[in-house]
Amino acid sequence: MRDQQHAISRLLAERIASVDGAGLTPSLREVCERLLIDVIGLCVVARRSDYVTAALTAWPEPGSATAIGHAACKSAAGAAFVNGTAAHGEDFDDTFEGGPVHAGAVIVPAVLAAAEADGLDGEAVLRGVAVGAETICRLSLVVPKAVHKAGFHPTAVFGAMAAAAAVGAALKLDAGRLASALGIAGSMAGGIIEYLADGSWTKRMHPGWAAQSGLRAAHLARAGFIGPASVFEGVHGLFNGFARTRDGNWGALLDGFATRWHTADLAFKPYPCGTMIQPYVDCARRLHQRGLAADSIAEIVCEVGEGTVHRLWEPLAAKQTPANGYAGKFAAPYCIAFALVHGGLELGAFADGKRMDPRVRALAEKVSYRIDPANPYPAAYTGHIQARLVDGRSIEERQAHMRGGAREPLSRAELEEKFLGNARLGGWSEAQARRALELSARLWQAPRVELGALR
């Protein structure tokens, strides 16, 4: 057993405490700004949804923190919960190839809530967003795939820890209090993936719950509350509890922290569906562009990574005919069929009425998979479709990476186009959307964070 000074939480906390927002590179500052823009747009597009309405109603405490897209302010924890839930609600938020985890929907709501509650400046927010995003990415690399295999959502489990790191960094807690914040957050982490059984809403709330948990953990630590130093590696620690092992690659978490930034490689999704489905949708769109008609297809077989099967491909019949629109987001056969029939995959593809499209349903029932033992998941997210046609011919498409990620990033113009589209769908005027972009562009320089333009 490590002593407290050499506990993983303490070593991580020392690295976090060394981060200086003013010293972050322009490229990293740009990635953090993109996270901010993406999260704002996603909160706006979801603001009138039934699940956000439920979240707002269930967290009635008033306060001074902004629930994005809503006039009434919330408590800091309430705003973090609502914004995190809204940002992840359509599964259109950023992801990390290697995790997979969603950084923005956890970290941005937690840090913005802390900024309004504690009167922070823009540099503190930048520092918090950078640290939090880096922490969640690195935690996902310690034992890749293990948390998902154990039945938990990595964003929910690691998000609470990363949000505590983010808020702690924004507040400039010392290493001792940062370590305690991580220790406290370990008792707030959690999130099972049983939503896969019926398309229920709990995945949507995982980032919101993690965001408010990390916020509370950091505030508790600042007040002197003490958490266990061995929260990560202990016999009753986070990894043994959620990954079923204490044998982790701690170097993936600690080595080069604050000098080599995985945050720079975050991927911004072009489609509102499960992360690993994205390259398959690109393949389907290319087949559509090549003029492949759905009724000319006898069967489709996709090569997949073994680690994706239990979430996106099985039970196969349920993934071919998902129970509702939200379940369709995590159903690879449905998403592939929709994109091949319609040439794209927009938010409207997951309206319950669209799910009943007979052409999509008929094609989805022809989509199956085979496991490729050489698939690089989770280091990279690949796509492959082989369509056997009724005339006996075979046609194929492959994609070696996720579009929007490090190998083929979305341009700034593409990301802003995504934001403006989400803002329009959410009922914001062009002028209000532009004001939000202007706020994002100057936020890191603000002497005090003011988010009134986002209400």
C-alpha positions in Angstrom: 0.0 0.0 0.0 1.3 3.4 -0.9 1.7 6.0 1.8 -0.5 9.1 1.4 2.3 11.2 -0.1 2.7 8.6 -2.9 -1.0 7.8 -3.3 -2.2 8.2 -6.9 -4.6 10.9 -5.9 -1.8 12.9 -4.3 0.5 12.5 -7.3 -2.3 13.6 -9.6 -3.3 16.5 -7.4 0.3 17.8 -7.5 0.2 17.8 -11.2 -3.1 19.5 -11.3 -2.0 22.2 -8.9 0.9 23.0 -11.2 -1.3 24.0 -14.2 -1.2 27.7 -15.1 -4.0 28.8 -17.3 -2.0 31.7 -18.7 0.6 29.2 -19.9 -1.7 27.0 -21.9 -0.9 26.9 -25.7 -3.2 28.7 -28.2 -4.2 25.3 -29.7 -5.3 24.0 -26.3 -7.2 27.2 -25.6 -8.9 26.7 -28.9 -10.0 23.2 -28.1 -11.4 24.4 -24.7 -13.3 27.1 -26.5 -14.7 24.5 -28.9 -15.9 22.5 -26.0 -17.6 25.5 -24.6 -19.3 26.3 -27.9 -20.4 22.8 -28.5 -21.9 22.4 -25.0 -23.8 25.7 -25.3 -25.4 24.6 -28.6 -26.3 21.2 -27.2 -28.0 22.7 -24.1 -30.0 25.0 -26.3 -31.2 22.3 -28.7 -32.4 20.2 -25.8 -33.8 22.9 -23.7 -37.5 22.2 -24.5 -37.2 18.4 -24.4 -39.2 16.3 -22.0 -36.1 15.1 -20.1 -34.7 18.6 -19.6 -38.1 19.8 -18.4 -38.1 16.9 -15.9 -34.5 17.8 -14.8 -35.5 21.5 -14.2 -38.6 20.5 -12.3 -36.8 18.0 -10.1 -34.1 20.6 -9.1 -36.2 23.6 -8.1 -33.8 25.4 -5.8 -33.2 29.0 -7.0 -29.8 30.5 -7.2 -27.5 32.7 -9.3 -26.2 30.0 -11.7 -27.2 29.8 -15.4 -29.2 26.9 -16.8 -28.3 27.5 -20.4 -31.4 28.5 -22.5 -33.6 29.3 -19.5 -34.4 32.6 -17.9 -34.6 31.3 -14.3 -31.3 30.7 -12.5 -30.5 27.7 -10.4 -28.3 26.8 -7.5 -24.8 26.0 -8.7 -25.4 22.2 -8.3 -28.7 22.5 -10.0 -27.3 24.4 -13.0 -24.4 21.8 -13.3 -26.9 19.0 -13.3 -29.4 20.5 -15.8 -26.6 21.7 -18.2 -24.8 18.4 -18.0 -28.0 16.5 -18.7 -29.0 18.7 -21.6 -25.5 18.7 -23.2 -25.4 14.9 -23.3 -29.1 14.3 -23.9 -29.0 13.9 -27.6 -25.6 12.0 -27.6 -24.2 14.7 -29.9 -21.4 15.8 -27.7 -17.6 15.4 -27.9 -15.8 12.1 -27.3 -12.3 10.8 -26.7 -10.9 8.1 -28.9 -9.2 5.8 -26.4 -11.9 6.0 -23.7 -14.5 6.4 -24.7 -15.6 9.3 -22.5 -17.5 12.6 -23.0 -15.5 15.5 -21.5 -17.5 18.6 -22.4 -20.9 17.6 -21.0 -19.4 17.0 -17.6 -16.6 19.5 -17.3 -18.0 22.7 -18.9 -21.3 22.7 -16.7 -19.3 22.0 -13.5 -16.8 24.8 -14.1 -19.3 27.3 -15.3 -21.4 26.7 -12.2 -18.4 27.1 -10.0 -17.5 30.3 -11.8 -20.8 31.9 -11.2 -21.0 30.7 -7.6 -17.5 31.8 -6.7 -17.1 34.9 -8.9 -14.2 33.4 -10.9 -12.4 35.0 -13.8 -12.0 33.6 -17.3 -8.5 32.3 -16.8 -9.8 30.2 -13.8 -12.5 28.7 -16.1 -10.0 27.9 -18.8 -7.7 26.2 -16.3 -10.6 24.2 -14.9 -11.9 23.1 -18.3 -8.4 22.1 -19.5 -7.6 20.1 -16.3 -11.0 18.4 -16.1 -11.0 17.4 -19.8 -7.5 16.0 -19.4 -8.3 14.1 -16.3 -11.3 12.3 -17.7 -9.4 11.4 -20.8 -6.5 10.0 -18.9 -8.6 8.1 -16.4 -10.2 6.3 -19.3 -6.8 5.0 -20.4 -5.8 3.3 -17.1 -7.8 0.1 -17.8 -9.4 0.6 -21.3 -12.8 -1.1 -21.8 -12.9 -2.6 -18.3 -15.5 -0.2 -16.8 -17.9 -0.7 -19.7 -17.4 -4.5 -19.5 -18.3 -4.3 -15.8 -21.6 -2.7 -16.7 -20.9 1.0 -15.9 -20.7 4.1 -18.0 -17.1 5.5 -18.0 -18.3 9.1 -18.4 -20.4 8.8 -15.2 -17.7 7.1 -13.2 -14.7 9.1 -14.3 -16.7 12.2 -14.8 -17.3 12.8 -11.1 -13.5 12.5 -10.5 -12.7 14.8 -13.4 -15.3 17.4 -12.4 -13.8 17.5 -8.9 -10.4 18.0 -10.5 -11.8 20.7 -12.8 -13.5 22.7 -10.1 -10.6 22.2 -7.7 -8.2 23.6 -10.3 -10.5 26.5 -11.1 -10.7 27.3 -7.4 -6.9 26.9 -7.1 -7.1 24.4 -4.3 -3.7 23.2 -3.0 -2.6 19.6 -3.7 -3.9 18.3 -0.3 -7.4 19.7 -0.8 -7.4 18.6 -4.4 -6.5 15.0 -3.3 -9.3 15.1 -0.8 -11.7 16.4 -3.5 -10.9 13.4 -5.6 -11.3 11.1 -2.6 -14.7 12.5 -1.8 -15.8 12.3 -5.5 -15.1 8.6 -5.5 -18.0 8.1 -3.1 -20.3 10.0 -5.6 -19.2 8.2 -8.8 -21.5 5.7 -10.5 -23.8 5.1 -13.4 -25.0 1.7 -14.8 -25.7 1.1 -18.5 -29.0 -0.7 -18.1 -30.6 2.1 -20.1 -29.5 0.0 -23.1 -32.3 -2.5 -22.2 -35.2 -0.2 -23.0 -34.0 3.3 -24.2 -34.7 4.9 -20.9 -33.2 8.2 -19.9 -30.6 7.6 -17.3 -27.5 7.9 -19.6 -28.7 11.4 -20.3 -28.3 12.4 -16.7 -24.9 10.8 -16.1 -22.8 13.8 -17.0 -25.1 16.2 -15.1 -24.9 14.0 -12.0 -21.1 13.8 -12.3 -20.8 17.5 -12.8 -22.7 18.4 -9.7 -21.0 15.7 -7.8 -17.5 17.0 -8.6 -18.6 20.5 -7.8 -19.8 19.4 -4.4 -16.7 17.4 -3.8 -14.4 20.3 -4.5 -16.5 22.6 -2.2 -16.4 20.0 0.6 -12.6 19.7 0.2 -12.2 23.4 0.3 -14.1 23.5 3.5 -11.8 20.9 5.1 -13.7 17.7 4.5 -11.2 14.8 4.0 -11.5 12.0 1.4 -9.4 8.8 1.1 -6.0 9.2 -0.5 -6.2 5.7 -2.0 -9.4 6.4 -3.8 -8.0 5.2 -7.1 -5.8 2.2 -6.3 -7.2 1.0 -2.9 -8.7 -2.4 -2.3 -12.1 -0.6 -2.0 -11.2 2.1 -4.5 -12.6 3.4 -7.7 -11.0 1.0 -10.1 -11.5 -2.1 -8.0 -15.2 -1.1 -7.7 -16.0 -0.1 -11.2 -13.3 -1.9 -13.3 -12.9 -5.1 -11.2 -9.2 -4.6 -11.0 -6.5 -2.7 -9.1 -4.0 -3.4 -11.9 -4.0 -0.2 -13.9 -1.6 1.7 -16.1 -1.1 4.6 -13.7 1.5 6.1 -16.1 -1.4 6.7 -18.5 -2.9 8.9 -15.9 0.2 10.6 -14.5 3.0 10.7 -17.0 3.2 14.0 -18.9 0.2 15.4 -17.2 0.1 19.2 -18.0 2.8 18.8 -20.6 1.3 16.3 -23.1 -2.4 17.0 -23.5 -4.8 14.3 -24.7 -7.5 17.0 -24.6 -6.0 18.3 -27.9 -7.3 15.1 -29.6 -10.9 15.3 -28.5 -13.4 14.4 -31.2 -16.5 16.5 -32.0 -19.4 14.4 -33.3 -20.9 15.0 -36.7 -23.9 12.8 -35.9 -26.2 12.6 -32.8 -25.7 8.9 -32.0 -23.3 6.6 -30.2 -19.7 7.3 -30.6 -18.5 4.1 -32.2 -21.4 4.2 -34.8 -20.1 7.4 -36.3 -17.7 5.9 -38.9 -20.3 3.4 -39.9 -22.7 6.3 -40.7 -20.0 7.9 -42.9 -19.7 4.6 -44.8 -23.5 4.3 -45.2 -23.6 7.9 -46.5 -20.9 7.2 -49.1 -22.9 4.1 -50.3 -26.0 6.3 -50.6 -24.0 8.8 -52.6 -22.8 6.0 -54.9 -26.4 5.4 -55.7 -26.9 2.2 -53.7 -30.7 1.6 -53.4 -32.0 -0.1 -50.2 -34.2 -2.5 -52.2 -31.1 -3.8 -54.1 -29.5 -5.1 -50.9 -29.8 -8.7 -49.8 -27.7 -8.3 -46.6 -25.2 -6.1 -44.9 -22.4 -7.4 -42.7 -20.1 -5.0 -40.7 -16.8 -5.8 -39.2 -16.8 -4.5 -35.6 -14.6 -4.4 -32.5 -15.5 -6.9 -29.8 -15.8 -4.3 -27.1 -18.6 -2.5 -28.9 -20.9 -5.5 -29.4 -22.8 -5.5 -26.1 -23.7 -1.9 -26.4 -24.4 -1.3 -30.1 -25.1 -4.6 -31.7 -26.7 -7.0 -29.2 -29.4 -8.1 -28.8 -29.3 -7.9 -32.6 -33.1 -7.9 -33.1 -33.5 -5.0 -30.6 -30.8 -3.0 -32.4 -32.5 -3.6 -35.7 -35.9 -2.4 -34.4 -35.1 -0.2 -31.4 -37.8 0.3 -28.7 -37.8 4.1 -29.1 -35.9 6.9 -30.7 -33.4 7.3 -27.9 -32.6 3.5 -28.1 -32.0 4.0 -31.8 -29.0 6.2 -31.0 -27.2 3.1 -29.6 -28.4 0.7 -32.3 -25.9 0.4 -35.1 -28.1 -1.5 -37.5 -30.8 1.2 -37.3 -28.4 4.1 -37.7 -26.6 2.4 -40.7 -30.0 1.7 -42.4 -31.3 5.2 -41.8 -28.2 6.9 -43.3 -28.2 4.5 -46.2 -31.8 5.2 -47.0 -31.9 8.9 -46.4 -28.2 9.9 -47.0 -27.7 11.4 -43.6 -28.4 11.1 -39.9 -29.8 14.2 -38.2 -31.5 14.8 -34.9 -34.9 14.1 -36.6 -33.8 10.6 -37.3 -34.5 9.7 -33.7 -38.1 11.0 -33.5 -40.3 8.1 -32.6 -42.3 8.5 -35.9 -39.1 8.2 -38.0 -38.3 5.0 -36.2 -41.3 3.4 -37.8 -40.1 4.2 -41.4 -40.8 0.9 -43.2 -37.9 1.3 -45.6 -35.5 1.8 -42.7 -36.9 -1.0 -40.7 -36.7 -3.4 -43.6 -33.1 -2.6 -44.3 -32.1 -2.6 -40.7 -33.3 -6.2 -40.4 -30.7 -7.1 -43.0 -27.8 -5.6 -41.1 -25.6 -7.9 -39.0 -22.0 -8.0 -37.8 -18.9 -10.1 -37.4 -16.2 -9.5 -34.8 -12.8 -8.4 -36.3 -10.1 -9.6 -33.8 -7.7 -7.1 -35.3 -10.0 -4.1 -34.7 -8.1 -1.4 -32.9 -11.0 -0.3 -30.6 -10.8 1.6 -28.3 -7.5 3.2 -29.6 -9.4 4.1 -32.8 -13.0 4.0 -34.0 -13.4 2.4 -37.4 -16.2 1.8 -39.8 -16.9 -1.0 -42.3 -19.9 -2.0 -44.4 -20.1 -4.9 -46.9 -23.3 -5.0 -48.8 -24.3 -8.2 -50.7 -26.7 -7.2 -53.5 -29.7 -9.3 -54.8 -27.9 -9.6 -58.1 -24.9 -11.4 -56.4 -22.5 -8.4 -56.5 -20.8 -7.1 -53.3 -20.0 -3.5 -52.5 -17.9 -2.3 -49.6 -16.9 0.8 -47.7 -14.3 1.3 -45.0 -13.2 4.1 -42.7 -10.1 3.9 -40.5 -11.0 6.6 -38.0 -13.8 8.8 -36.7 -14.4 11.9 -38.6 -14.3 14.8 -36.2 -11.4 13.3 -34.3 -7.7 13.9 -34.3 -7.1 12.3 -37.8 -9.9 14.3 -39.5 -11.0 17.1 -37.2 -14.0 19.3 -37.9 -13.0 22.8 -39.0 -13.9 25.8 -36.8 -16.5 26.7 -39.5 -18.0 23.2 -39.3 -18.2 23.3 -35.5 -19.8 26.8 -35.6 -22.3 25.5 -38.3 -23.2 22.7 -35.9 -23.7 25.2 -33.1 -25.8 27.5 -35.1 -28.0 24.6 -36.3 -28.5 23.4 -32.8 -29.3 27.0 -31.6 -31.9 27.4 -34.4 -33.5 24.1 -33.6 -33.6 25.1 -29.9 -35.5 28.3 -30.8 -32.7 30.9 -30.4 -32.6 33.8 -32.9 -29.5 34.3 -35.1 -28.6 37.3 -33.0 -28.8 35.4 -29.7 -26.7 32.6 -31.1 -24.1 35.1 -32.3 -24.0 36.7 -28.9 -23.2 33.3 -27.4 -20.3 32.8 -29.9 -19.0 36.3 -28.9 -19.2 35.4 -25.2 -17.3 32.1 -25.9 -14.6 34.0 -27.8 -13.8 36.4 -25.0 -14.6 34.3 -21.9 -11.0 33.3 -21.1 -10.1 37.0 -20.8 -13.1 38.0 -18.7 -12.2 39.6 -15.3 -15.4 38.0 -13.9 -17.5 35.4 -15.7 -21.0 36.6 -16.6 -23.3 34.2 -18.5 -26.4 36.3 -18.8 -26.2 36.1 -22.6 -26.8 32.3 -22.4 -30.2 32.6 -20.6 
